[in-house]
């Protein structure tokens, strides 16, 4: 005789936890986006060096063009801004996916990536991983 396990029913606490995780992902995504814009100062300074508005005097025989220093600022700041805004966008999207109970694996990956952002991201990432790996909660997400 084949006995299947009873279907898992999500509790009211599980649903409340998912709602809170969704809201906290939106909030942390916004904070991450704000902090991702801090390197704009370096981007502006690098562009000023490259354009010549912020002249850099070469002391003696410089081994490189001073404008190359400006390009380093531009490239590094652009990469930091791009990665930060991408991570912020992923966090907001993961919050939306949690609210709609879609893309379980993506939510787990974003939760793991959030752990890099100490201390708030670490707390949110760990709690998200704990909640999303519960069998009752996993059953709420359709296979996709």
N, C-alpha and C positions, 0 to 999 in steps of 0.2 A: 504494500500500500504506500502510495506516494503522498507524503504530508509536506505541503508547502508552508513556509513560515508565514505568520500573519502579516498583513501589510503594516508598514510603519506609519503611524499617525503623528504628525507634528503637533507639538503642544503649543499653548498660547505663549509660553516663554520663548520657544524657538522662533515663532513669528515676530515677537517683540524684539528679539536679538537681531534678527535680519533687518528689521526696520531701523534699529539704532545703528547697525553697521553701515547701512546705506547712507544715512545722514552723516555719520562721521567720515565716510569716504568723500562725500561732497565737501565737507569742511576742510579736511586735510588736503584735498586736491586744490582748493582755493588758496590755502596757506602755502602749499608747495609752489603754486603758480606765482604767488607774490614774491617768495624768496628766490624763485628762478629768475626774476627780473633784476635782481641786485647787480649782476655783472654788466648791466647796460652802461653803468658808469665807465667800466673798462672799455667797452665797445666804443663809446663816444670819445674817450681819450685816445684809443688806437686810431680811430678815424681822423681825429685832429692831427695826430702825428703824421699819418700817411698823407693827408691833404696839405700839410705844411703850415697849418694854423697854429700848431704847437711845435715851434722849431726845436730841434734837438741838436746841440752842438757836439760835434765829434771831437773828443779829447785826443789830440795827437793824431796818430795814424790808426784810425779805427779799423778793426778787422772785418767789419760789415757795415752796410749802409744803415744809418739810423732809422730810415723809414721801414726797414725790415723788422725792427723792434715794434713799430706800430702795427704791422701785419700780424705779428705774434699775438698782440693784444686782441686784435679784431677776430682772428680765428679762434683763439681760446675762449673768448667771451661768447662768441656765436655758438660754439659747441656747448658750453655750459647752459646758455639760455635755451637752446634747442632741446637738449636732453631733459632739462628741468621742466619745460613746458610739456614735453611729451609724457613725462612721468605724471605730471599734474592731470593731463587729459586722460591718461589711463586710469588714474584713481577715480576721477569723476565718472568715467564710463563704467568702471567696476561697481561703483555705487549704484548706478542705474541698472546694471545687470543683476545685482543682488536684489534690488527692489522688484524687478520683474521676474526674478528666478530664472535667469538665463545664463549661459556660458559659465558653468561651474569651474572648469579648468582655468579660464582666463581670470576669474576672481581669485583663485588660489595663487596663480602666478603673480598677480598684482599685490596680493597680501604678502607674499614672500619678498617682493621688491620693496614694499613699504617698510619692511623691517630695517632697511638701510638708513632710514631717516629717524635718527634718535632724537628725542625719546618718544615723541608722539606717534611717529610712524611704526616704531617697534611695538608699542602697546597695541595699536590698531591692527597691525599685521598678525601678531600672535593671537589676539582674540578672534580675528577673522578666520585664521586657520583652525582654531579650536572649534568654532561654531560650524564652519562649512564642512568639516570632516565628520560631523555627527551623522550617523546613518539616517536618522529621522529628517534632518535638514537636507542631506544629499538626495533623498527621495522627492523633495519638493522641486528639484531642478530636472526638467525633462532631458532626455538624452539628445544631444545635438552634436 
